[in-house]
Amino acid sequence: QVQLVESGGGLVQAGGSLRLSCAASGRFFSGYTLGWFRQAPGKEREFVAAIRWYTYYADSVKGRFTISRDNAKNTVYLQMNSLKPEDTAIYYCAASLRQRPTKLAEYDYWGQGIQVTVSS
């Protein structure tokens, strides 16, 4: 199996920045797509961003968030800038063997989630 562990969450003020990290271990290969999802209270989990050798983003975070990866470290990052209160959610790291996956069902492995809170 693949294990994914997120880190770097916390509390920030609106307009601030935060960087999330997700370290993969176990039966993980560089061919996996790595993605980020988030889930706010009372809402469904939604796609945020993903990276294979290319990147793609949800419209709500384009221009503010940047996803990157370090294959040597089996780690994916999510740099979040210009944070807004509506970005408050639990953020989940996920991995998939599929090309350009954006749906929950297209991801095979999930981290435990990490809280990001943006104060107004």
N, C-alpha and C positions, 0 to 999 in steps of 0.2 A: 504494500500500500504506500501511498504518498501522504506525508505529514506536512501541514502548512501551519506556520506559526506567525501571527501578526505581532507587530510592536510599533511603538511610536505614537499611539493615540493619546488623547488628553483633552484639556480645556484650553481654548484660545478665544481671543476677542475677535469680533467681526472685523474683516479686513486683514487679519493675520494669516500666518502660514503654518503649516504642519507637514511633516513627511512621515508617511507610513512605510513600514518595511514588512516583507513577508519572506521568510526563509523556508525553502522546501527541502525535505529530506526523504529518505526511503527510496522507493522505486520511482525516482523522478528522472526524467530525461529532458534534454534541452529542446526537444521537439514539442513539448507541451506548450499550449497557450496558457498564459497566466493573466488572470483578470481580477478586477475589484468590483464588488457589489456593495450596496449599502441598504440598510433597512431602518427607517424611522418608526417611532411608536405608532401603531395603528395603520401602518402602510405596508404594502408588499415589498419584498426585496427587489431592488432595481439595479440594473447594470450601470456601472460607472465608467470603466475603461478596461482595455485589455491590450496585450502585447504578445506577438509571436516574434517575427523579425520586423513587423510593422505594428503600428499602433492605431487604435480607434477609440472614440470617446462618445459618451452620451452628450446630447446637445446641451444639457444643463450645466456641464462642467467644462466644455470646450473653451479654451483660452485661459482657463484658471488652473486646471489640473494637468499634470504631466506624468505619464507612466513610463518607467524605464526598467531595465533588468540588467543584472550582472550574472551571466551564465556560469562564470567561474565560481561564484558563490551560491549559485542556485537561489538567487534572491531577486524579488521584484519590489519596486518602490512606487509609491504614489506621492508625488509632490503636490501639495494643495496650497494654492495661493488665493488671495482675495476671498477668504472664506466668508460665508454668509450663514446666518442662523439656520436657514433651511438645509444647510449641509450637515446639520446635527443628525447623527445616526450611528448605528453599529456598522462598522465596515468589515467586510469579509473578503479574504483572499481565496481564490479558487483556481483550479487547474483543469485543463481540457486537452484532449488529443485532437479535437476538431479544428478546422480552419475557420477563423473569424467567428467564434461562438459568442452570442450575446444573450442567450436565454438561460435560465436556471438549469433546465434539463440537459443542456449541452455541456455542463461542467460535471466532472467526475469526482473531484476532491475539493474539500472545503476546510478552511481554517475555523477556529473557534469564534472569531469576530473580535473586534476591538472598538471601544467607544470613542467617538469624536464628538465633542460638544463645543459649539460656537455660540458665545454669548453676544447679545445685542448691545 
